């Protein structure tokens, strides 16, 4: 296919490839697109420079070289030894080159010499003091990447707006209302319904716009401790991972605060070493805590764990909208199966603070089983899900039978994950440094972040290599450590034993034997470690399911659950808008939708008074492993006559001793006077999000109590907190 000279920007503007055009576009469609004045469209939309396809998709690279260019072998002055750095930065457009040069000059405090510019990259050389090179390199990489990110966002937003205009023109074209002074004179349509559906930047162009019905696009979010992922269901009913604006399939769960500007993702992670006091990470481990227990302050504003997580979710929502080309309002968010009520409520609040309607909070192992079992529903099997992520650990046994996925048992530790394996290497290096030099490098926050980054790299290397070398410097002193995989695994054995013990507990809770397990799913980045895989395989004596991405399976499962929630909602209201092709992908052989049943991972009880023993005790209202949603009612009696008001104390845990359980909250009741031994009925309703509601009935009066959970953001504070977060500039 040849594009006329006056329309040469067509391919760049919409990121089309010629081969795709040949395969997907009919002669009629090519004529339609050819008649659109793309150059005029670009001018009308205010494009600053005529480029839309981003050539520079690589990362900024900064390296040191003592034998290169004008700094050969280093250059000395009275105060410093200088060393050359080579900066290879991706360039979106020629007009960006002066900006990159100025950024470089500002950081290195010396002239920057361009030595090469080709293939979308500019290569420069500059001299910096040798003892400052590490900090300068970190700042420079972050500066250039941040600038490129702004350009990329402008590009993507422009492409999306352009695609929307084209879709509008397409609709006008079929209704024959397109005017001569709009974009072009269009040839007559022969048969709109016979045309295939094509895409512009991932946005489908409908073959018959008048008949197309729009439905809300839900997404699935894996809100991880160290990384997040998002997914959606495409028009064919297939789950797809959504890449972020940086073209990454997973996003680091790291936040960087710079005044009113907030950056989430890779740039924030890269800034952790240079500016650790401005960075927040591992916030998932703090979910459910009050502001007194955990908070971070930036620019005079105190942020709770929910608000920090909401900023990450806002970034993911923004990325999803850029990818899908439409507003995203509905989502399913995953949490560790062993998250308690307060942690789940905090996650729900974070989603609401991010401006989303949370369809459901589901367990990560359940999501992993969904991603594995969607095309395997016709085979009955029992699946063992081992989920070891960056900061949390869960094991769950699921049963897939007759189009029904049911959780049988679950256990875990939400303070055990990859960070604990990283900390082992951090301690090895820190102990050796202190032994050799008499200084503790962990007392300096900047140095800790640097050492943590090296430890993470070493851990990843030991997953594929038998040994690695770690070199760390602090205060002009350095240490070099050769670490073998065997030694590292021995140091990590206590962590592995904790995982193994949890696996044994969950198989006992399910009242099963390992021989009854048919398949093993490994999810979470830590499941890549050889010692972890060997332990699981040795314990279960089963093969690990292939083709399951440890990083993406949970997000994919969340997207599946999101679509299932929408489909069930359609059935309830009796109005179907989701295409039948999508519905069929989520149905079993008999045509019914996939059914997912979760269970409670903790017992929920009420604190009562034992008059005979003269002490408090916990009565279990909803026992552990009860299918949800669940509603249970129990009858008790009032202790004293003239009982007017009281407090129902709600706890979570397996003990009958109140102090050994986790308090969830309390419900205050206000009734007329109640006589002695009057019946008092308490009802616990545990919904699909595993959030508890309590109702108390006494002497014909009812009190619907909402538990006052002591989390970072109360329910009545969400609206105000949302407005405050919206004031921040998020990128």
Wavefront OBJ file of the C-alpha trace (Angstrom):
o trace
v 0.000 0.000 0.000
v 1.340 3.444 -0.924
v 0.485 6.534 1.067
v 0.475 9.850 -0.875
v 3.298 12.272 -0.117
v 0.965 14.788 1.462
v -0.113 12.131 3.979
v 3.276 10.773 5.023
v 2.525 11.375 8.699
v -0.356 8.885 8.633
v 1.765 5.904 9.585
v 3.621 7.775 12.331
v 0.524 9.473 13.691
v -1.428 6.298 14.301
v 1.434 3.873 14.783
v 0.212 1.677 11.936
v 2.520 -0.863 10.323
v 2.205 -1.464 6.604
v 1.851 -5.230 6.895
v -0.993 -4.871 9.382
v -2.734 -2.441 7.056
v -2.453 -4.898 4.179
v -3.920 -7.715 6.263
v -6.629 -5.856 8.161
v -7.869 -3.005 5.984
v -10.133 -3.548 3.032
v -9.806 -1.403 -0.093
v -12.760 0.636 1.076
v -11.190 1.334 4.496
v -7.876 2.348 2.966
v -9.738 4.818 0.758
v -11.488 6.244 3.795
v -8.262 6.716 5.775
v -6.451 8.078 2.736
v -9.007 10.849 2.346
v -8.500 12.112 5.896
v -6.295 15.173 6.017
v -4.038 13.969 8.820
v -1.666 16.929 8.646
v -4.537 19.383 9.062
v -5.847 17.255 11.908
v -2.484 17.396 13.687
v -2.351 21.171 13.291
v -5.897 21.551 14.523
v -5.121 19.541 17.652
v -2.178 21.765 18.511
v 0.692 19.296 18.152
v 3.927 21.045 19.029
v 6.062 19.000 16.698
v 5.012 16.584 14.009
v 5.850 13.231 15.512
v 3.605 10.762 17.245
v 5.318 7.402 17.087
v 7.831 7.293 19.917
v 11.175 6.101 18.627
v 12.983 6.434 21.942
v 11.600 3.569 24.002
v 14.888 2.642 25.659
v 16.216 3.610 29.064
v 18.684 6.372 29.821
v 22.109 4.837 30.371
v 24.976 6.502 32.206
v 28.335 4.766 32.452
v 31.836 5.646 33.609
v 34.893 5.224 31.411
v 38.377 6.255 32.466
v 39.828 5.702 28.985
v 37.406 7.559 26.803
v 37.478 11.007 25.217
v 38.739 14.145 26.852
v 38.985 12.558 30.323
v 41.390 9.795 29.432
v 42.725 8.105 32.615
v 41.040 10.749 34.752
v 41.911 14.389 35.288
v 43.229 15.705 38.620
v 42.746 19.025 40.400
v 43.678 20.152 43.876
v 40.443 18.850 45.364
v 39.111 16.112 43.106
v 39.966 13.321 40.748
v 37.684 13.660 37.744
v 36.285 10.783 35.746
v 34.445 10.724 32.452
v 30.818 9.637 32.235
v 29.095 8.662 29.031
v 25.405 9.578 28.827
v 23.286 7.738 26.243
v 19.806 9.211 26.463
v 16.702 8.389 24.411
v 15.398 11.382 22.457
v 11.771 11.649 21.430
v 12.328 14.602 19.083
v 15.222 16.752 17.844
v 13.855 19.741 19.736
v 14.439 17.835 22.962
v 18.245 17.702 22.503
v 18.968 21.174 24.002
v 16.854 20.241 27.023
v 18.865 17.074 27.633
v 22.140 18.969 27.249
v 20.988 21.550 29.795
v 19.876 18.824 32.207
v 23.286 17.193 31.898
v 25.178 20.465 32.382
v 23.107 21.298 35.459
v 23.976 18.009 37.097
v 27.654 17.627 36.194
v 28.529 21.323 36.685
v 30.790 21.197 33.619
v 30.497 21.296 29.807
v 28.788 18.304 28.165
v 30.084 17.321 24.741
v 27.856 15.616 22.154
v 29.802 12.825 20.516
v 27.005 11.048 18.631
v 23.324 11.364 17.715
v 21.618 8.549 15.845
v 18.710 6.121 16.003
v 16.772 8.162 18.539
v 19.621 8.405 21.047
v 22.008 11.206 21.943
v 25.392 10.226 23.365
v 27.300 12.807 25.428
v 30.426 12.902 27.519
v 31.144 14.956 30.627
v 33.609 15.104 33.494
v 32.516 14.723 37.109
v 34.332 14.379 40.435
v 35.071 10.708 40.985
v 33.771 10.706 44.561
v 30.445 12.217 43.453
v 29.856 10.114 40.357
v 27.350 7.747 41.980
v 24.962 10.462 43.159
v 25.344 12.482 39.940
v 24.584 9.447 37.784
v 21.458 8.606 39.817
v 20.150 12.188 39.592
v 20.925 12.443 35.885
v 19.193 9.190 34.995
v 16.107 10.264 36.934
v 16.097 13.786 35.384
v 16.278 12.554 31.792
v 13.803 9.740 32.303
v 11.349 12.146 33.928
v 11.630 14.572 31.009
v 11.127 11.775 28.493
v 8.153 10.572 30.450
v 6.448 13.943 30.047
v 7.074 13.825 26.290
v 5.763 10.262 26.084
v 2.594 11.192 27.948
v 2.013 14.166 25.622
v 2.495 11.830 22.670
v 0.175 9.138 23.941
v -2.530 11.618 24.931
v -2.303 13.199 21.481
v -2.630 9.819 19.783
v -5.656 8.961 21.900
v -7.371 12.264 21.128
v -6.578 11.824 17.436
v -7.980 8.297 17.462
v -11.172 9.572 19.105
v -11.541 12.215 16.370
v -11.028 9.554 13.707
v -13.698 7.374 15.298
v -16.068 10.330 15.274
v -15.273 10.931 11.602
v -15.841 7.228 10.952
v -19.308 7.433 12.500
v -20.172 10.560 10.518
v -18.911 8.834 7.416
v -21.392 5.992 7.680
v -24.251 8.340 8.520
v -23.177 10.551 5.564
v -22.955 13.697 7.690
v -19.256 14.355 7.189
v -18.758 17.825 5.670
v -16.268 18.967 3.043
v -14.483 21.356 5.394
v -14.036 18.802 8.192
v -11.493 16.221 7.051
v -12.239 14.993 3.547
v -14.809 14.128 0.952
v -15.740 10.506 1.586
v -16.701 8.003 -1.126
v -20.061 6.304 -0.902
v -20.354 3.350 1.432
v -21.369 0.064 -0.084
v -22.120 -2.108 2.927
v -20.959 -0.987 6.341
v -21.839 -4.281 7.985
v -19.494 -6.207 5.680
v -16.400 -4.321 6.824
v -14.014 -5.944 9.348
v -13.230 -4.255 12.664
v -9.819 -2.562 12.751
v -7.906 -0.712 15.451
v -6.212 2.636 15.862
v -3.708 2.529 18.734
v -5.537 -0.405 20.281
v -8.951 1.300 20.041
v -11.380 -0.722 17.882
v -13.081 1.045 14.992
v -16.610 -0.382 14.831
v -17.801 -1.825 11.525
v -21.238 -0.380 12.240
v -21.074 2.420 14.821
v -24.828 2.878 14.926
v -25.334 -0.659 16.224
v -22.421 -0.756 18.669
v -23.375 -0.602 22.356
v -20.850 0.611 24.882
v -20.353 -1.105 28.227
v -18.180 -0.149 31.166
v -14.684 -1.557 30.882
v -13.611 -3.160 34.190
v -9.974 -3.853 35.021
v -8.163 -6.177 37.398
v -5.404 -4.842 39.641
v -2.695 -6.779 41.431
v -1.703 -4.253 44.096
v 1.616 -5.814 45.071
v 4.112 -4.964 47.783
v 6.966 -4.370 45.351
v 5.284 -4.423 41.919
v 1.774 -3.914 40.546
v 0.106 -5.161 37.389
v -3.171 -4.380 35.609
v -5.187 -6.414 33.109
v -8.447 -6.263 31.171
v -10.632 -8.517 29.036
v -10.475 -7.774 25.316
v -13.359 -7.867 22.832
v -12.763 -11.594 22.252
v -13.051 -12.468 25.939
v -9.314 -12.949 26.406
v -7.422 -11.493 29.383
v -4.626 -9.093 28.426
v -1.994 -7.327 30.519
v -2.092 -3.524 30.274
v 1.321 -1.922 29.829
v 1.940 1.327 31.650
v 2.863 4.605 29.953
v 6.533 3.607 30.151
v 5.712 0.448 28.127
v 6.381 -1.777 31.160
v 4.100 -4.722 31.963
v 4.597 -4.300 35.711
v 4.928 -1.087 37.739
v 7.102 -0.721 40.860
v 5.031 0.072 43.962
v 7.244 3.025 44.825
v 6.201 6.672 45.327
v 8.400 9.766 45.021
v 7.228 13.074 46.540
v 8.604 16.352 45.164
v 6.428 19.095 46.613
v 3.013 18.816 44.963
v 4.423 16.517 42.291
v 4.116 12.783 42.891
v 5.821 10.161 40.740
v 4.940 6.466 40.898
v 6.878 3.612 39.317
v 10.336 3.096 37.875
v 11.502 6.709 38.170
v 10.521 6.762 41.838
v 12.372 3.487 42.397
v 15.496 4.847 40.702
v 15.360 7.886 42.979
v 15.317 5.805 46.160
v 19.109 5.810 46.504
v 19.589 9.522 45.783
v 16.561 10.818 47.718
v 15.438 8.117 50.181
v 13.675 10.629 52.426
v 11.290 11.492 49.572
v 10.433 7.899 48.648
v 7.836 5.462 50.051
v 7.880 1.727 49.331
v 6.514 -1.517 50.843
v 3.376 0.392 51.881
v 1.238 -2.745 51.454
v 2.722 -4.142 54.667
v 1.234 -1.184 56.550
v -2.333 -1.458 55.264
v -5.001 -1.465 57.956
v -2.935 0.565 60.416
v -4.073 3.848 61.893
v -2.152 7.056 61.276
v -0.765 6.743 64.796
v 0.732 3.354 63.879
v 1.987 4.316 60.419
v 2.128 7.525 58.406
v 4.526 9.503 56.231
v 4.763 13.286 56.044
v 5.653 15.220 52.893
v 5.393 18.964 52.328
v 3.489 19.395 55.590
v 0.842 16.797 54.719
v 0.509 13.490 56.624
v -0.404 10.453 54.499
v -1.874 7.189 55.757
v -1.210 3.793 54.174
v -4.566 3.993 52.332
v -3.747 7.381 50.836
v -0.304 6.233 49.706
v -1.787 3.110 48.124
v -4.427 5.305 46.485
v -1.672 7.252 44.720
v -0.313 3.998 43.288
v -3.819 3.013 42.201
v -4.359 6.433 40.592
v -1.229 5.862 38.532
v -2.467 2.413 37.461
v -5.896 3.842 36.605
v -4.262 6.576 34.523
v -2.129 4.023 32.663
v -5.169 1.844 31.972
v -7.128 4.787 30.576
v -4.227 5.754 28.307
v -3.962 2.162 27.053
v -7.679 1.536 26.563
v -8.535 5.013 25.308
v -11.523 5.361 27.607
v -12.379 6.212 31.188
v -11.940 3.424 33.721
v -14.345 3.416 36.659
v -14.669 -0.221 37.779
v -11.997 -2.506 39.181
v -11.299 -5.639 41.163
v -8.295 -5.418 43.490
v -6.467 -8.414 44.904
v -5.165 -8.854 48.445
v -3.295 -11.662 50.222
v -5.688 -14.378 51.348
v -4.525 -13.923 54.917
v -5.313 -10.188 55.021
v -7.592 -9.442 57.945
v -10.754 -7.338 57.977
v -8.954 -4.030 58.636
v -6.430 -4.633 55.847
v -9.187 -5.497 53.364
v -11.199 -2.445 54.379
v -8.111 -0.257 53.943
v -7.589 -1.675 50.438
v -11.225 -0.955 49.582
v -10.810 2.615 50.832
v -7.628 3.034 48.758
v -9.531 2.071 45.622
v -12.286 4.547 46.421
v -9.718 7.278 47.109
v -8.305 6.558 43.658
v -11.679 7.400 42.121
v -12.784 3.870 41.280
v -15.849 1.771 41.961
v -14.434 -1.373 43.550
v -16.474 -4.292 42.295
v -14.803 -6.736 44.648
v -11.742 -7.404 46.798
v -10.529 -10.943 46.055
v -7.742 -13.139 47.345
v -4.559 -13.321 45.295
v -4.488 -17.162 45.226
v -8.090 -17.157 44.007
v -7.104 -14.787 41.205
v -4.144 -17.024 40.304
v -6.436 -20.053 40.155
v -8.840 -18.128 37.912
v -6.042 -17.202 35.506
v -4.980 -20.849 35.368
v -8.401 -22.470 35.348
v -10.392 -20.354 32.876
v -9.731 -22.777 30.008
v -9.573 -25.882 32.230
v -13.044 -25.827 33.759
v -14.045 -29.046 32.051
v -11.506 -31.035 34.065
v -12.116 -31.572 37.768
v -8.922 -31.013 39.752
v -7.507 -29.818 43.058
v -4.964 -27.020 42.798
v -2.357 -25.931 45.345
v -1.507 -22.233 44.953
v 1.823 -21.066 46.412
v 2.051 -17.263 46.284
v 5.322 -15.761 47.559
v 5.565 -12.108 46.572
v 7.742 -9.182 47.509
v 6.222 -8.662 50.935
v 3.465 -11.217 51.572
v 3.033 -14.999 51.471
v -0.096 -17.117 50.943
v -0.861 -20.758 50.293
v -4.320 -21.863 49.224
v -5.972 -25.076 48.119
v -8.629 -24.652 45.419
v -11.065 -27.131 43.884
v -12.119 -26.766 40.234
v -15.243 -28.787 39.589
v -18.231 -28.426 37.230
v -17.382 -24.838 36.295
v -17.032 -23.923 39.960
v -13.799 -22.720 41.572
v -13.979 -23.144 45.334
v -11.424 -22.275 47.993
v -10.975 -25.167 50.421
v -8.328 -23.810 52.798
v -5.916 -20.905 53.068
v -3.131 -19.705 55.329
v -0.232 -17.314 55.104
v 1.999 -14.627 56.524
v 1.570 -11.065 55.285
v 4.937 -10.060 56.700
v 6.993 -12.654 54.838
v 8.201 -12.060 51.295
v 11.041 -11.252 48.955
v 12.176 -8.301 51.065
v 13.143 -10.729 53.834
v 15.392 -12.601 51.390
v 16.878 -9.259 50.313
v 17.537 -8.332 53.927
v 19.620 -11.496 54.365
v 22.109 -10.225 51.772
v 21.966 -6.722 53.251
v 22.943 -8.127 56.660
v 25.732 -10.263 55.171
v 27.341 -7.234 53.523
v 26.731 -4.893 56.474
v 28.201 -7.371 58.981
v 31.309 -7.905 56.847
v 31.744 -4.158 56.340
v 31.498 -3.537 60.078
v 33.916 -6.393 60.780
v 36.521 -4.964 58.397
v 36.071 -1.232 58.981
v 34.316 -0.873 62.336
v 31.395 1.120 60.878
v 27.758 0.145 60.422
v 26.729 1.203 56.876
v 23.028 0.733 57.682
v 22.951 3.814 59.914
v 23.004 6.039 56.821
v 19.656 6.066 54.966
v 21.198 6.843 51.555
v 23.709 4.057 51.983
v 21.034 1.599 53.081
v 19.048 2.233 49.896
v 22.184 1.732 47.824
v 23.019 -1.506 49.629
v 19.431 -2.724 49.322
v 19.544 -2.123 45.565
v 22.749 -4.176 45.308
v 21.255 -6.937 47.431
v 18.203 -7.155 45.161
v 20.437 -7.462 42.085
v 22.531 -10.150 43.781
v 19.412 -12.146 44.708
v 18.181 -12.068 41.119
v 21.599 -13.165 39.840
v 21.692 -16.110 42.254
v 18.420 -17.380 40.775
v 20.221 -18.098 37.500
v 23.883 -18.328 38.581
v 25.657 -20.383 41.227
v 27.580 -17.417 42.668
v 27.852 -13.649 42.481
v 30.095 -10.827 43.703
v 28.900 -7.842 45.727
v 31.005 -4.687 46.022
v 29.837 -1.951 48.374
v 31.421 1.377 49.340
v 30.680 3.723 52.221
v 32.599 6.738 53.547
v 35.530 6.069 51.231
v 35.838 2.434 52.340
v 34.704 -0.637 50.472
v 34.082 -4.336 50.896
v 33.939 -7.134 48.327
v 32.010 -10.317 49.024
v 31.792 -13.486 46.939
v 28.447 -15.121 47.699
v 27.528 -18.596 46.475
v 23.977 -19.806 45.970
v 24.619 -22.626 48.427
v 25.723 -20.234 51.191
v 22.841 -17.865 50.470
v 20.255 -20.653 50.582
v 21.680 -21.843 53.889
v 21.321 -18.341 55.350
v 17.738 -18.208 54.060
v 16.774 -21.644 55.371
v 14.736 -20.264 58.327
v 12.611 -18.266 55.879
v 12.061 -21.336 53.732
v 11.110 -23.355 56.791
v 8.448 -20.771 57.630
v 7.007 -21.261 54.135
v 7.121 -25.042 54.486
v 5.389 -24.970 57.875
v 2.569 -22.842 56.453
v 2.130 -25.329 53.592
v 1.819 -28.190 56.088
v -0.732 -26.244 58.120
v -2.968 -25.534 55.146
v -3.012 -29.168 53.990
v -4.071 -30.158 57.529
v -6.792 -27.496 57.622
v -8.168 -28.863 54.356
v -8.122 -32.401 55.862
v -6.258 -33.660 52.808
v -3.098 -35.529 51.835
v -0.493 -34.279 49.371
v -1.424 -37.150 47.060
v -4.817 -35.505 46.562
v -3.236 -32.427 44.966
v -3.435 -32.549 41.158
v -1.594 -29.387 40.162
v 0.686 -26.751 41.713
v 0.599 -23.052 40.794
v 3.536 -20.819 41.679
v 2.940 -17.067 41.672
v 4.844 -14.085 43.019
v 8.327 -13.078 41.928
v 10.027 -15.064 44.697
v 8.664 -18.322 43.280
v 11.406 -18.067 40.633
v 14.083 -18.866 43.209
v 15.416 -22.424 42.705
v 15.316 -23.253 46.436
v 11.660 -22.198 46.668
v 10.614 -24.258 43.655
v 12.582 -27.263 44.898
v 10.925 -27.073 48.321
v 7.420 -26.895 46.851
v 8.015 -29.713 44.361
v 9.596 -31.900 47.055
v 6.684 -31.274 49.406
v 3.837 -31.768 46.933
v 5.526 -34.263 44.581
v 3.608 -32.656 41.759
v 4.597 -30.810 38.613
v 4.365 -27.050 38.575
v 1.777 -25.765 36.102
v 3.539 -24.344 33.029
v 2.699 -21.086 31.261
v 1.764 -19.265 34.456
v 3.531 -15.921 34.766
v 4.480 -15.295 38.421
v 4.253 -11.532 37.863
v 1.042 -11.375 35.830
v -1.183 -14.300 36.845
v -2.842 -12.479 39.750
v -3.700 -9.391 37.673
v -5.105 -11.600 34.909
v -7.265 -13.442 37.442
v -8.478 -10.128 38.858
v -9.538 -9.025 35.362
v -11.441 -12.289 34.933
v -13.224 -11.729 38.243
v -13.995 -8.135 37.235
v -15.686 -9.315 34.053
v -17.546 -12.051 35.945
v -18.861 -9.407 38.358
v -20.126 -7.339 35.405
v -21.760 -10.380 33.801
v -23.510 -11.391 37.018
v -24.669 -7.791 37.447
v -26.162 -7.854 33.945
v -28.076 -11.027 34.765
v -29.457 -9.463 37.945
v -30.846 -6.374 36.202
v -31.907 -8.351 33.110
v -30.132 -6.133 30.584
v -27.184 -7.458 28.602
v -24.646 -5.165 26.935
v -21.462 -7.237 27.051
v -20.979 -9.100 23.739
v -21.997 -12.760 23.665
v -18.502 -13.669 22.507
v -17.139 -12.392 25.818
v -19.884 -14.067 27.850
v -19.163 -17.414 26.187
v -15.516 -17.239 27.264
v -16.658 -17.081 30.904
v -19.237 -19.849 30.732
v -19.006 -23.575 31.357
v -20.272 -26.256 28.958
v -23.869 -25.936 30.216
v -23.829 -22.185 29.493
v -23.764 -21.033 33.118
v -21.198 -18.480 34.235
v -18.110 -19.534 36.163
v -18.788 -19.546 39.889
v -16.131 -18.613 42.446
v -16.510 -19.321 46.158
v -14.094 -17.912 48.725
v -13.860 -18.756 52.413
v -13.063 -16.787 55.541
v -9.382 -16.964 56.403
v -9.905 -15.910 60.041
v -12.607 -16.621 62.611
v -14.808 -13.661 63.531
v -16.045 -13.490 67.102
v -17.748 -11.353 69.709
v -16.440 -10.663 73.221
v -18.849 -11.878 75.944
v -18.843 -12.054 79.746
v -18.727 -15.430 81.534
v -20.567 -14.822 84.804
v -19.496 -18.103 86.361
v -15.778 -17.615 85.684
v -16.053 -13.862 86.085
v -14.023 -13.191 82.945
v -14.325 -12.222 79.286
v -14.174 -14.741 76.475
v -14.555 -14.814 72.697
v -17.524 -16.551 71.142
v -16.861 -17.484 67.466
v -19.663 -16.121 65.278
v -18.247 -16.996 61.855
v -15.679 -19.812 62.059
v -12.624 -19.914 59.866
v -13.107 -21.561 56.424
v -16.791 -20.587 56.212
v -17.969 -19.980 52.633
v -18.671 -16.330 51.856
v -20.796 -14.293 51.608
v -22.075 -15.497 54.940
v -24.648 -14.418 57.513
v -24.825 -15.965 60.985
v -27.143 -15.096 63.890
v -26.723 -16.066 67.555
v -28.834 -15.368 70.631
v -27.500 -14.197 73.999
v -29.075 -12.683 77.109
v -28.642 -9.361 78.859
v -26.682 -9.576 82.097
v -28.228 -6.743 84.090
v -31.717 -5.266 84.357
v -32.254 -1.752 83.047
v -29.790 -2.353 80.244
v -29.985 0.736 77.961
v -26.863 0.881 75.926
v -23.789 -1.190 75.407
v -20.885 -1.974 73.175
v -20.432 -5.031 70.972
v -16.705 -5.730 70.659
v -15.801 -7.523 67.441
v -12.552 -9.481 67.194
v -10.760 -11.667 64.669
v -8.700 -14.736 65.503
v -8.774 -18.350 66.613
v -8.283 -17.883 70.369
v -11.047 -17.655 73.000
v -8.956 -15.118 74.906
v -9.807 -11.537 73.772
v -6.256 -10.226 74.224
v -4.934 -12.931 71.869
v -7.264 -11.857 69.029
v -7.146 -8.862 66.725
v -9.754 -6.213 67.642
v -11.685 -5.134 64.541
v -13.812 -2.471 66.130
v -16.832 -1.897 68.276
v -20.514 -1.199 67.793
v -22.337 1.151 70.140
v -26.015 0.360 70.855
v -28.681 2.681 72.248
v -31.918 0.965 73.340
v -34.727 1.624 75.816
v -34.360 -0.159 79.143
v -34.016 -3.912 78.666
v -34.891 -6.325 81.507
v -32.561 -8.939 82.968
v -32.076 -12.084 80.871
v -33.799 -10.482 77.876
v -32.785 -12.096 74.571
v -30.186 -10.188 72.559
v -29.617 -11.377 68.998
v -26.400 -10.518 67.172
v -26.063 -11.042 63.418
v -22.764 -11.005 61.538
v -22.924 -10.509 57.784
v -19.643 -11.075 55.948
v -19.831 -9.871 52.339
v -17.877 -10.866 49.227
v -15.185 -8.291 49.991
v -14.776 -9.984 53.399
v -15.880 -6.824 55.174
v -18.083 -7.284 58.242
v -21.422 -5.678 59.142
v -23.129 -6.229 62.493
v -26.805 -6.044 63.511
v -28.044 -6.198 67.136
v -31.689 -6.869 68.108
v -33.038 -6.613 71.666
v -36.547 -6.346 73.110
v -38.054 -5.577 69.697
v -35.512 -2.896 68.827
v -32.850 -3.151 66.118
v -29.492 -1.427 65.828
v -27.650 -1.614 62.516
v -24.090 -1.022 63.546
v -21.205 -0.146 61.312
v -17.891 -1.124 62.813
v -15.665 1.848 63.556
v -12.399 0.456 62.272
v -9.278 2.256 63.379
v -7.627 2.447 59.950
v -5.828 5.380 58.345
v -8.947 6.841 56.684
v -12.443 6.462 58.102
v -15.401 5.950 55.763
v -16.759 9.458 56.368
v -13.325 10.946 55.568
v -13.004 9.406 52.089
v -14.637 12.250 50.164
v -12.431 14.938 51.736
v -9.283 12.808 51.431
v -10.061 12.188 47.750
v -10.241 15.926 47.057
v -6.898 16.444 48.803
v -5.222 13.726 46.716
v -6.616 15.241 43.520
v -4.608 18.405 44.227
v -1.369 16.484 43.689
v 0.217 16.362 40.229
v 0.615 12.653 39.516
v 2.970 11.148 36.927
l 1 2 3 4 5 6 7 8 9 10 11 12 13 14 15 16 17 18 19 20 21 22 23 24 25 26 27 28 29 30 31 32 33 34 35 36 37 38 39 40 41 42 43 44 45 46 47 48 49 50 51 52 53 54 55 56 57 58 59 60 61 62 63 64 65 66 67 68 69 70 71 72 73 74 75 76 77 78 79 80 81 82 83 84 85 86 87 88 89 90 91 92 93 94 95 96 97 98 99 100 101 102 103 104 105 106 107 108 109 110 111 112 113 114 115 116 117 118 119 120 121 122 123 124 125 126 127 128 129 130 131 132 133 134 135 136 137 138 139 140 141 142 143 144 145 146 147 148 149 150 151 152 153 154 155 156 157 158 159 160 161 162 163 164 165 166 167 168 169 170 171 172 173 174 175 176 177 178 179 180 181 182 183 184 185 186 187 188 189 190 191 192 193 194 195 196 197 198 199 200 201 202 203 204 205 206 207 208 209 210 211 212 213 214 215 216 217 218 219 220 221 222 223 224 225 226 227 228 229 230 231 232 233 234 235 236 237 238 239 240 241 242 243 244 245 246 247 248 249 250 251 252 253 254 255 256 257 258 259 260 261 262 263 264 265 266 267 268 269 270 271 272 273 274 275 276 277 278 279 280 281 282 283 284 285 286 287 288 289 290 291 292 293 294 295 296 297 298 299 300 301 302 303 304 305 306 307 308 309 310 311 312 313 314 315 316 317 318 319 320 321 322 323 324 325 326 327 328 329 330 331 332 333 334 335 336 337 338 339 340 341 342 343 344 345 346 347 348 349 350 351 352 353 354 355 356 357 358 359 360 361 362 363 364 365 366 367 368 369 370 371 372 373 374 375 376 377 378 379 380 381 382 383 384 385 386 387 388 389 390 391 392 393 394 395 396 397 398 399 400 401 402 403 404 405 406 407 408 409 410 411 412 413 414 415 416 417 418 419 420 421 422 423 424 425 426 427 428 429 430 431 432 433 434 435 436 437 438 439 440 441 442 443 444 445 446 447 448 449 450 451 452 453 454 455 456 457 458 459 460 461 462 463 464 465 466 467 468 469 470 471 472 473 474 475 476 477 478 479 480 481 482 483 484 485 486 487 488 489 490 491 492 493 494 495 496 497 498 499 500 501 502 503 504 505 506 507 508 509 510 511 512 513 514 515 516 517 518 519 520 521 522 523 524 525 526 527 528 529 530 531 532 533 534 535 536 537 538 539 540 541 542 543 544 545 546 547 548 549 550 551 552 553 554 555 556 557 558 559 560 561 562 563 564 565 566 567 568 569 570 571 572 573 574 575 576 577 578 579 580 581 582 583 584 585 586 587 588 589 590 591 592 593 594 595 596 597 598 599 600 601 602 603 604 605 606 607 608 609 610 611 612 613 614 615 616 617 618 619 620 621 622 623 624 625 626 627 628 629 630 631 632 633 634 635 636 637 638 639 640 641 642 643 644 645 646 647 648 649 650 651 652 653 654 655 656 657 658 659 660 661 662 663 664 665 666 667 668 669 670 671 672 673 674 675 676 677 678 679 680 681 682 683 684 685 686 687 688 689 690 691 692 693 694 695 696 697 698 699 700 701 702 703 704 705 706 707 708 709 710 711 712 713 714 715 716 717 718 719 720 721 722 723 724 725 726 727 728 729 730 731
